Each structure stands twice: as structure tokens, then as C-alpha cells.
Amino acid sequence: MTAQENIEIMDVPAGRRQELDWILEESFEGWYLWHSKKTLRDVELVRAAMSSGRPLGLVMLKSLEGTVGYVYYIAVARASRNKGVGKLLLENALQLFKASNLKEVFASVEKENEPSEALFASEGFTRTSFGEVSKRHGSLHAANMYRAMTVVPGEILLRKPIL
Ligand SMILES: CC(C)(COP(=O)(O)OP(=O)(O)OC[C@H]1O[C@@H](n2cnc3c(N)ncnc32)[C@H](O)[C@@H]1OP(=O)(O)O)[C@@H](O)C(=O)NCCC(=O)NCCS
């Protein structure tokens, strides 16, 4: 199956998010698993890629201060990886952010997470740094944004302007 066939991307209301826990269990370990499950419950928006009523992957999104969007977690079920599902979810998230008039989007990934950085790079995200974010937003806003994004040591921050 290629990703475009019969895949629908939809909002997942708070009461149904627990049904997606298994995708996180296949995707993360340790602190990330704990934190991604907690975020799944609390985050502003969860979108899932569905095929024949079954979830294949999910993305967790939120808006930060001003006109900034954040892709919190993106995860695809093991059996559905490398078929374009992650890309569909990310493209859909970018469209939503654009429709909400956001001007830039951030995502953080672990340094060694090649599939994840490849996915974001394929959609035009590039590496940025605290220094660069501070130049654009001022150091106070940058610090607040970093806190809201829960960027932890060993992660790199990626950015994409929304044109
Ligand atoms: C990262 C992840 C979401 C990618 O989802 P996916 O559906 O497999 O990705 P896609 O098939 O849409 O591929 C998107 C792009 O990434 C590249 N990519 C995907 N997996 C890759 C891998 N293992 N190695 C190198 N590149 C990879 C693809 O080639 C594609 O690039 P292209 O459009 O230039 O060809 C998935 O691997 C996953 O769930 N990983 C575990 C959770 C995780 O680490 N999430 C990210 C941090 S929040």
C-alpha cells in the first residue's frame, strides 16, 4: 500500500487518544515513551492517519507564543513505516498551521534519529539553535519557547518558515 491510498487524516478527540498508545509503545522508549504518552493526553491537537478505521500514525501539534507552531511528536506504526505516512501527517500539519496564519514551525529530534531528521528535512526543515531563535524572537521569548517545546539535551531543534 502506498500512503495516498485510502488514508484519511483526522482529529482525535481527548476521549479516544488512549487508543493510540500502542503506536507510541512501538516508537519510543524510556523517558520519551513516558513523555509522549503524557503529551498525547494533554496536547492541543492530535491528528491520526486512518485507513479502514485503523490508525497508522499520529502527530501531536500545538501553537506557541505569537505565530509559531510546534510539532511535538510524530510516530508511525512499525508496519506502516517508509510508505509516506509520516510525510502525509507532516504535510497535513503544515497546511493546518498555514491556515491558522502561523509563520514558522519548529520540531525537535534526537541527534541520532536519522529517520526523523530525514522526514523533517524532506519537508524543508533545517537545523537551528538557541542563538538563532534568540536573534529572531529575543532571548526571553526564545527561553519561553524552548521550555514550551521541552527541548532536552541531546536533541536538535529544526525550523521551517511558513510562506
Ligand atoms: C520518523 C517516522 C515518523 C517517519 O515516518 P515514515 O512514515 O516511516 O516516513 P515516510 O515514509 O513518510 O518518509 C519520509 C521521508 O523520510 C525518509 N525516511 C523515512 N525513514 C527513513 C529511514 N529509516 N532512514 C532514512 N530516511 C528515512 C524517507 O525517505 C522520506 O524522504 P523523501 O520524501 O525524501 O523520500 C517513523 O520512522 C517513526 O515513527 N519513528 C519512531 C518515532 C520517532 O522517532 N518520531 C520522531 C521524533 S518525534
PDBQT file of the ligand as one rigid body, heavy atoms in Angstrom, charges set to zero:
ROOT
HETATM    1  C1  LIG A 201      10.186   9.164  11.914  1.00  0.00    +0.000 C 
HETATM    2  C2  LIG A 201       8.944   8.440  11.390  1.00  0.00    +0.000 C 
HETATM    3  C3  LIG A 201       7.701   9.155  11.915  1.00  0.00    +0.000 C 
HETATM    4  C4  LIG A 201       8.948   8.509   9.845  1.00  0.00    +0.000 C 
HETATM    5  O1  LIG A 201       7.680   8.056   9.363  1.00  0.00    +0.000 OA
HETATM    6  P1  LIG A 201       7.534   7.246   7.987  1.00  0.00    +0.000 P 
HETATM    7  O2  LIG A 201       6.092   7.140   7.671  1.00  0.00    +0.000 OA
HETATM    8  O3  LIG A 201       8.311   5.985   8.054  1.00  0.00    +0.000 OA
HETATM    9  O4  LIG A 201       8.266   8.242   6.971  1.00  0.00    +0.000 OA
HETATM   10  P2  LIG A 201       7.945   8.434   5.419  1.00  0.00    +0.000 P 
HETATM   11  O5  LIG A 201       7.785   7.091   4.779  1.00  0.00    +0.000 OA
HETATM   12  O6  LIG A 201       6.822   9.402   5.259  1.00  0.00    +0.000 OA
HETATM   13  O7  LIG A 201       9.299   9.083   4.906  1.00  0.00    +0.000 OA
HETATM   14  C5  LIG A 201       9.502  10.497   4.892  1.00  0.00    +0.000 C 
HETATM   15  C6  LIG A 201      10.901  10.830   4.444  1.00  0.00    +0.000 C 
HETATM   16  O8  LIG A 201      11.838  10.372   5.429  1.00  0.00    +0.000 OA
HETATM   17  C7  LIG A 201      12.755   9.428   4.856  1.00  0.00    +0.000 C 
HETATM   18  N1  LIG A 201      12.932   8.301   5.799  1.00  0.00    +0.000 N 
HETATM   19  C8  LIG A 201      11.961   7.625   6.450  1.00  0.00    +0.000 A 
HETATM   20  N2  LIG A 201      12.512   6.625   7.176  1.00  0.00    +0.000 NA
HETATM   21  C9  LIG A 201      13.861   6.684   6.954  1.00  0.00    +0.000 A 
HETATM   22  C10 LIG A 201      14.969   5.922   7.430  1.00  0.00    +0.000 A 
HETATM   23  N3  LIG A 201      14.785   4.870   8.243  1.00  0.00    +0.000 N 
HETATM   24  N4  LIG A 201      16.211   6.278   7.031  1.00  0.00    +0.000 NA
HETATM   25  C11 LIG A 201      16.404   7.345   6.198  1.00  0.00    +0.000 A 
HETATM   26  N5  LIG A 201      15.371   8.096   5.700  1.00  0.00    +0.000 NA
HETATM   27  C12 LIG A 201      14.134   7.775   6.082  1.00  0.00    +0.000 A 
HETATM   28  C13 LIG A 201      12.054   8.934   3.595  1.00  0.00    +0.000 C 
HETATM   29  O9  LIG A 201      12.982   8.507   2.629  1.00  0.00    +0.000 OA
HETATM   30  C14 LIG A 201      11.288  10.151   3.143  1.00  0.00    +0.000 C 
HETATM   31  O10 LIG A 201      12.130  11.060   2.460  1.00  0.00    +0.000 OA
HETATM   32  P3  LIG A 201      11.848  11.502   0.910  1.00  0.00    +0.000 P 
HETATM   33  O11 LIG A 201      10.462  12.075   0.890  1.00  0.00    +0.000 OA
HETATM   34  O12 LIG A 201      12.916  12.491   0.652  1.00  0.00    +0.000 OA
HETATM   35  O13 LIG A 201      11.934  10.216   0.157  1.00  0.00    +0.000 OA
HETATM   36  C15 LIG A 201       8.940   6.934  11.795  1.00  0.00    +0.000 C 
HETATM   37  O14 LIG A 201      10.180   6.356  11.452  1.00  0.00    +0.000 OA
HETATM   38  C16 LIG A 201       8.702   6.701  13.298  1.00  0.00    +0.000 C 
HETATM   39  O15 LIG A 201       7.547   6.640  13.761  1.00  0.00    +0.000 OA
HETATM   40  N6  LIG A 201       9.803   6.594  14.087  1.00  0.00    +0.000 N 
HETATM   41  C17 LIG A 201       9.680   6.381  15.549  1.00  0.00    +0.000 C 
HETATM   42  C18 LIG A 201       9.177   7.639  16.231  1.00  0.00    +0.000 C 
HETATM   43  C19 LIG A 201      10.084   8.841  16.037  1.00  0.00    +0.000 C 
HETATM   44  O16 LIG A 201      11.300   8.740  16.118  1.00  0.00    +0.000 OA
HETATM   45  N7  LIG A 201       9.456  10.034  15.782  1.00  0.00    +0.000 N 
HETATM   46  C20 LIG A 201      10.168  11.258  15.518  1.00  0.00    +0.000 C 
HETATM   47  C21 LIG A 201      10.511  12.035  16.721  1.00  0.00    +0.000 C 
HETATM   48  S1  LIG A 201       9.117  12.835  17.430  1.00  0.00    +0.000 SA
ENDROOT
TORSDOF 0
